Amino acid sequence: MTNKVMIGCPVRNRAWVLPAYLKHLQELQCDEYSVEYCFIINDCTDETPQILHDFAAKQSRVVKLITADSTRAIKPGFVRGSYNFSHLAWLRNILLKEFLKSDCTHLFSVDSDILVRSNALLTLLEDNCDIISALVCNGHQLGDTNLYNILQKSADGSLVHIKDFPRDRVFAVGCTGAAYLIHRRVVADLGVHYSAQWGAEDIGFCEIARQKGLKTYCDGRVECIHLMDEI
């Protein structure tokens, strides 16, 4: 079967970064396969919806825009870390439902503050893993640029960041997030989904995958840019 990839994520109040984010998605190398987009727009108080609708209007590819506003009080603006993990799990599971409605073979989940390298998707597809991530540095605001989106379980069962990892190959991780490729069978056949039971929704996804017998990987050759501060 020819690879067909859905790219997307939930999006809220990201007008400050969306133009750059979308530009990088469009620059992904994809001559050998087809791509469509899906964004779950939620609780926006800025120009995010208009930016995405303008993007969709100019695309020859399929662009699905799903509005999923909540009924709870939402503070305006963008504040990193002001998340409700249960709400995020709900939003990401909406994305999974749209993925299953499509005929796509893979979902490339890329958070809307991540700028992907042009070869990222092609490389991850060639790795041929059920779940595989690119590297994304999460430590800028903490002053530790060795903190990435890859974790492993310690002896006491807690998750700790992996700081010593190869940059030239694929390696196994206990948990990942931010930018990762998911094969359709993970969701369609095994029912892996997002959950806030263990904390952040990405942790829940990887834990459920582990319970289903799946391994999660990262490709140390692929690193994305993480824009963590509103500009």
N, C-alpha and C positions, 0 to 999 in steps of 0.2 A: 504494500500500500504506500502511495506517495505521501510524504509527510505534509501535514497541513497544521499550521500553528495558530492558536488564538493567543493574543497578547493583551494583557490588561491587568486591572486592579481596581479596588475601591478608590475614589478620589473625593477629597473634601478640602476646599479652600487652598488650592495649590496653584492659583493663578500666577504666583511669583516664580514658579519653576516649570509650569506646563509647556510653554513654548519650546524650551530647551529639551525637556523630556520627550515630547512628541517628535521633535526633529531627529533625535538620536534613534528613536524607534524606526523612523522612516529610512534611516541610513543603514539599518541592519542588512547584511548580505543575505539575500533570500532568493537567488535566481533559481535554485533547484527545488523550491517548494513554495506553497502559497501561504499567505498570512491574512488574518483578519483581526480586528480589535474589539475589545469589550471593556467598557468602563462603567463602574457602579457609582453614580453620582449621588452623594449624600450630604444633606444638611449644609449646603454651601451658602455663604453670605458674601462671596466675592464673584469675580467674573469667570470662575471655573466652568460653569455650564455653557456659557457662550463660547469660550475658547474651544471646548470639545465639540460643540455643534458646528462651529466654523471649520474645525478640522475634518469632521465627518462629511461636510458638504463638499470639500475639495478632494476627497478620496475616491479612487476607483475601487478600492477594496471595501469589503464589508466592515462597517463600524457600528457596533451595537452600543447604545447609550441607555442605561437603565437607571431610572431615578428611584432611590430607596431611602426617602427621608424618614427619620425616626419620629416618635411621638414625645420623646423626652426633651427637656430643655437643653439646648446646645449653645455654648458660648461662641460668639462670633470670632472670626480671625483664625490664625494658625498658631497653636501652642504645642510644641513638640512634647510628647509624653502625656498629653491630656487625653488619653484614650480609655475607652471601656472595652476590655478584651472580649467580653461576651458580644458586644455590639459589632466589633471587628470580625469576630467569628461568623456572626450572622451575615454580614456584608460579603465576606469572602465565600461563604457557602452559596450565596446568590450567584456569584461569579462561577462557581463550580456547576450550578444548575444550567447556566447559559452555555457553559462549555459542553455539557452532556447533550444539550439540545442541538449543538452543531455537529458537523461531521469531522471536526478537527481531531488529529491524532495526538496532539500535545497542547498543553497550556503553559505558556511562558508568563509566570506571575512576576511582574516587575513593579515594585512600588514607585509611586509617582515622583519621588525625589531622587531617583536613581538614573544616571546617564550611562547607557550601555555602550560598550565598544562595538564597532561595526561587525566584528567577527564572532561576537559572543554567542549568538543563537546557533550559528552553523557549527561552531565547535562543540557546544553542549549537545546538539543533535547527534553529532558523530560519536560522542561518548557512549551513546546507546544505553543509558541508565534509566531506571524507573523514576527516580527523583535525583536531580543533580543541580547544584547551585553554582553561580559565579561568586567570586570574592567581592564583598562589600565592606569597607571599613566603617565601623560604627563608633569609633572612639574619639573623634575629633573634639567633641564638646567636653570630653573627660580628660583631654590632654594625653591620651594613650592611643597612638596610631597603630598599635598592635592588636587592637580589639576588632575582630571581624565578625561576620555573621555566621560563624561556624562554632559549634559547641560540642562537648562530649560529656558523658556522665562520669563523675568522680566515684571514688570508692564508697562514699556515703549516699550515692544516688542523685546528688545535686548536679546541675549543669554548670560547666565551667568553660570559658572561652579557650579555644585551641590557639596557641600562640606559636607553636613550632610545627610548621607544616610545609610540605613540598610545593614549590612553585612551577614544577615542570611536569606534573602528571595529575591524574585523578586519585583521590583518597577518600576513605570513608569518614563520615562525621556522625555524631549523635543527633544533631539538630541543626537546621539552617533556616533562613528566611530572606526577605528583601528582594532577591532575584534568583528564581530557580525554575527549572523546566520539569514538568510533570507529565508522564505518559498517561494516555487515556485509561489504560487498564487499571491504574492505581485508583481512580475514582469510579469508573464504570463497573469494573469487575470485583474490586475489593472493598468498595464503599468508603475509602479514606476521605475524611472531611475535616473541617476546622472545628476546634473546640477550645474553650477557655478553662477547661477542667484542670489543666496543669500550669496555668498562667497565660502568657501570650499565646495568641491563636496559632502562630506558626509552630510553637512548641507542641501544641495539641495535635496539629496535623502530623508532625514527624513522629510523635509518640504513638498515635493510632496506626501509622504506617509500620512502625516497628512491631506493634502487637500483631499486625497482619503478616509478619514475616519479611517485610521489605527493608532494604538497606538504603540509607541516604548518603549521597556523595557530594563532593565539591571538586571542581576543576581548578587547580591552583594556577593554571595558565591564563585564566580569564578573570580580570578584575574590572569592576565598574566604578564609576565616580559617584560618591554619595554627597549630595548637597544638603547639609544638615541645618543650615541657617538661612532664614528668609532674606532675600536680597532684592 
